[in-house]
């Protein structure tokens, strides 16, 4: 469903601020894979997601989504393949628009536009049915402005919107980092549910080691623009934080500095 072939990206090339963000990265995700990505600041995690989404062009390599080479496509033309939830709950939705209006925008994304602007009764009923299982009471607040919602409520809606049209690939970019632990756990549980029910292929960047171990069927660790660990199957199910720390040191030849890399053990 996703394939990166020898992808490289350097920022500020040829200047004193030159930074190699991705260095010959290759990765293949099968249909239905839920892969978590961990690594310290500057490891290349978000850079990789931005490369996949087409935020900026890569220097070398190829990016394929469901067999389609999207390497040369700009961000807006890749949007039909990708759903994305950002770290900031304020991104991904229009704060001044109502809940139902935001969901209608997501619902109609990539579809043929008509002169009909309003939201039909059938659509409102459909959106309410989608919101009800969240147990947040949002199905009774469809006309509320999204900007007035809490971070957890907003991320929950953004998740529903990102997955609404069953994208080829769902990108979760530290989407619980700005939430308190209790709310983050609820949003992660919702992520698991949506990915499982809709059989989505997903890539989730996180700083939290326990979340990376607990969620998904596969885990990759990045360091200095490289993928240095790729753990899946039974090995991932039996993985502990201590195992992960040891493997990091074995592969990278460095001691894992938690304060520097901001990888949480909780």
Wavefront OBJ file of the C-alpha trace (Angstrom):
o trace
v 0.000 0.000 0.000
v 2.967 2.293 0.624
v 6.497 1.974 -0.687
v 9.449 4.300 -0.183
v 12.386 3.530 -2.440
v 15.741 5.037 -1.437
v 14.217 8.361 -0.360
v 16.585 11.177 0.633
v 15.948 14.761 1.712
v 18.447 17.433 2.773
v 17.408 20.864 3.990
v 19.502 24.012 3.371
v 21.848 22.083 1.108
v 25.214 23.740 0.581
v 24.855 26.095 3.546
v 26.192 26.099 7.090
v 22.731 24.957 8.215
v 22.675 21.874 5.990
v 20.698 19.055 7.584
v 20.298 15.538 6.188
v 16.758 14.662 7.283
v 16.262 11.424 5.328
v 19.157 9.328 4.105
v 18.351 6.535 1.621
v 15.151 5.470 3.419
v 13.330 2.415 2.041
v 10.095 1.105 3.549
v 7.190 -1.054 2.396
v 3.796 -1.259 4.117
v 1.386 -4.002 3.147
v -2.363 -3.421 2.905
v -3.750 -3.210 6.461
v -0.399 -2.659 8.206
v -0.573 -0.365 11.242
v 3.008 0.783 11.785
v 4.215 2.933 14.667
v 7.294 5.132 14.207
v 9.504 6.269 17.070
v 12.747 8.198 17.359
v 14.199 11.312 18.928
v 13.918 14.892 17.761
v 15.577 15.212 14.367
v 15.437 11.464 13.693
v 13.372 11.994 10.534
v 9.910 10.841 11.661
v 7.807 13.855 10.714
v 10.058 14.551 7.737
v 9.162 11.107 6.404
v 5.427 11.765 6.851
v 5.745 15.145 5.135
v 7.612 13.490 2.259
v 4.804 10.941 1.862
v 2.154 13.685 1.993
v 4.017 15.797 -0.578
v 4.570 18.834 1.642
v 7.811 19.409 -0.272
v 9.699 17.483 -2.987
v 12.277 14.851 -2.076
v 15.824 15.023 -3.434
v 16.102 11.392 -4.499
v 14.036 8.219 -4.569
v 10.435 7.236 -5.240
v 7.188 7.194 -3.275
v 4.388 4.837 -4.320
v 0.896 4.586 -2.837
v -1.079 1.478 -3.803
v 1.284 0.994 -6.734
v 0.872 4.564 -8.026
v 4.063 6.630 -8.278
v 3.179 9.905 -6.522
v 6.757 11.201 -6.292
v 6.112 14.107 -8.662
v 2.616 14.955 -7.409
v 2.072 18.092 -5.289
v 0.402 17.838 -1.897
v -3.149 18.662 -3.078
v -3.041 15.935 -5.730
v -1.938 13.328 -3.179
v -4.815 14.270 -0.877
v -7.188 11.770 -2.500
v -4.915 8.930 -1.342
v -4.147 10.196 2.159
v -5.930 11.014 5.416
v -3.885 12.881 8.014
v -4.232 13.931 11.650
v -1.741 16.450 13.000
v -0.251 17.012 16.458
v -2.079 20.305 16.968
v -5.822 19.751 17.524
v -6.377 23.118 15.820
v -5.170 21.704 12.494
v -7.251 19.515 10.223
v -10.551 21.291 10.848
v -12.051 24.722 10.193
v -12.486 26.313 13.624
v -15.172 28.817 12.590
v -17.356 26.209 10.913
v -19.871 23.876 12.536
v -19.236 20.206 13.279
v -21.624 19.089 10.537
v -20.073 21.537 8.048
v -16.584 20.204 8.751
v -17.759 16.633 8.315
v -19.522 17.529 5.063
v -16.292 19.034 3.716
v -14.436 15.812 4.548
v -17.243 13.684 3.121
v -17.155 15.518 -0.206
v -13.399 15.607 -0.486
v -12.276 14.394 -3.899
v -15.855 14.022 -5.131
v -17.442 15.863 -8.031
v -18.654 19.291 -6.957
v -22.177 20.488 -7.668
v -24.095 23.724 -7.150
v -25.701 22.235 -4.048
v -24.055 23.681 -0.950
v -26.413 22.700 1.839
v -26.189 19.615 4.048
v -29.080 17.224 3.550
v -31.106 15.635 6.337
v -29.724 12.225 5.345
v -26.158 13.528 5.622
v -26.794 15.015 9.079
v -28.246 11.704 10.245
v -25.213 9.878 8.872
v -22.778 12.236 10.632
v -24.713 11.973 13.909
v -24.539 8.176 13.684
v -20.776 8.408 13.220
v -20.361 10.741 16.218
v -22.617 8.874 18.663
v -20.220 5.940 19.382
v -17.616 8.465 20.595
v -19.779 8.981 23.714
v -18.873 12.669 23.739
v -22.375 13.972 23.087
v -21.234 15.606 19.862
v -24.142 14.153 17.887
v -26.336 16.596 19.853
v -24.045 19.550 19.101
v -23.808 19.337 15.321
v -24.209 23.096 14.900
v -21.481 23.965 17.427
v -18.371 25.694 16.093
v -15.448 23.249 16.102
v -13.163 25.921 17.571
v -15.186 25.808 20.808
v -14.501 22.096 21.397
v -11.828 20.614 23.635
v -8.624 19.227 22.153
v -9.757 15.635 22.615
v -13.167 16.292 21.044
v -11.531 18.023 18.114
v -8.979 15.256 17.523
v -11.753 12.673 17.661
v -13.690 14.522 14.958
v -10.519 14.994 12.910
v -9.881 11.242 13.063
v -13.393 10.511 11.809
v -12.959 13.071 9.025
v -9.530 11.740 7.990
v -10.882 8.187 7.675
v -14.306 9.076 6.289
v -13.560 8.252 2.654
v -11.392 5.218 3.435
v -8.025 6.657 2.324
v -5.330 4.399 0.959
v -3.099 5.604 3.793
v -3.789 7.210 7.190
v -0.979 9.359 8.629
v -1.075 10.078 12.374
v 1.585 12.652 13.179
v 1.995 12.620 16.991
v -1.754 13.199 17.105
v -2.011 12.708 20.889
v 1.101 14.674 21.943
v -0.867 17.836 22.809
v -3.484 15.975 24.883
v -3.529 15.016 28.561
v -2.823 11.292 29.232
v -6.473 10.323 29.826
v -7.702 12.057 26.665
v -4.735 10.733 24.674
v -5.657 7.172 25.670
v -9.228 7.694 24.426
v -8.043 9.110 21.089
v -5.600 6.207 20.658
v -8.377 3.701 21.397
v -10.516 5.431 18.763
v -7.581 5.269 16.328
v -7.269 1.509 16.886
v -11.005 1.076 16.371
v -11.176 3.084 13.134
v -8.084 1.451 11.635
v -9.335 -2.027 12.502
v -12.966 -1.528 11.400
v -12.096 0.176 8.122
v -9.064 -2.070 7.484
v -6.866 0.976 6.880
v -3.131 1.087 6.307
v -1.711 3.513 8.877
v 1.570 5.105 9.896
v 1.646 6.629 13.401
v 4.517 8.785 14.638
v 4.863 8.932 18.417
v 7.405 9.912 21.085
v 5.851 7.495 23.561
v 7.621 4.129 23.682
v 4.746 2.327 25.396
v 2.260 3.613 22.820
v 4.575 2.512 20.012
v 4.761 -0.985 21.515
v 1.085 -1.280 22.446
v -0.449 -0.140 19.162
v -0.139 -1.528 15.657
v 1.319 -4.728 14.252
v 4.695 -3.263 13.355
v 7.218 -0.824 14.852
v 10.073 1.039 13.205
v 12.657 3.235 14.916
v 14.448 6.077 13.175
v 17.748 7.731 14.020
v 19.620 10.423 12.083
v 17.493 9.990 8.975
v 17.743 6.188 8.872
v 15.375 3.341 9.800
v 17.488 1.414 12.282
v 14.891 -1.029 13.681
v 11.952 -2.864 12.097
v 10.027 -5.106 14.487
v 6.786 -6.957 13.719
v 4.720 -10.052 14.433
v 5.328 -12.069 17.592
v 8.532 -10.168 18.294
v 6.570 -6.923 18.606
v 3.848 -8.514 20.740
v 6.445 -9.617 23.281
v 8.478 -6.394 23.136
v 9.213 -4.368 26.289
v 10.678 -0.892 26.735
v 13.885 -2.468 28.025
v 14.097 -4.651 24.896
v 13.664 -1.581 22.735
v 16.364 0.356 24.564
v 18.763 -2.562 24.243
v 18.044 -3.043 20.548
v 18.574 0.657 19.910
v 21.993 0.545 21.547
v 22.950 -2.618 19.636
v 21.958 -1.215 16.258
v 23.050 2.411 16.646
v 26.095 1.873 18.825
v 24.832 4.683 21.054
v 23.302 4.807 24.490
v 19.661 5.764 24.481
v 19.419 9.212 26.124
v 15.820 9.644 27.173
v 16.099 13.305 28.131
v 17.591 14.108 24.751
v 15.311 12.006 22.553
v 12.099 12.698 24.490
v 10.941 9.103 24.160
v 8.585 8.393 27.013
v 8.666 5.159 29.016
v 5.222 5.592 30.495
l 1 2 3 4 5 6 7 8 9 10 11 12 13 14 15 16 17 18 19 20 21 22 23 24 25 26 27 28 29 30 31 32 33 34 35 36 37 38 39 40 41 42 43 44 45 46 47 48 49 50 51 52 53 54 55 56 57 58 59 60 61 62 63 64 65 66 67 68 69 70 71 72 73 74 75 76 77 78 79 80 81 82 83 84 85 86 87 88 89 90 91 92 93 94 95 96 97 98 99 100 101 102 103 104 105 106 107 108 109 110 111 112 113 114 115 116 117 118 119 120 121 122 123 124 125 126 127 128 129 130 131 132 133 134 135 136 137 138 139 140 141 142 143 144 145 146 147 148 149 150 151 152 153 154 155 156 157 158 159 160 161 162 163 164 165 166 167 168 169 170 171 172 173 174 175 176 177 178 179 180 181 182 183 184 185 186 187 188 189 190 191 192 193 194 195 196 197 198 199 200 201 202 203 204 205 206 207 208 209 210 211 212 213 214 215 216 217 218 219 220 221 222 223 224 225 226 227 228 229 230 231 232 233 234 235 236 237 238 239 240 241 242 243 244 245 246 247 248 249 250 251 252 253 254 255 256 257 258 259 260 261 262 263 264 265 266
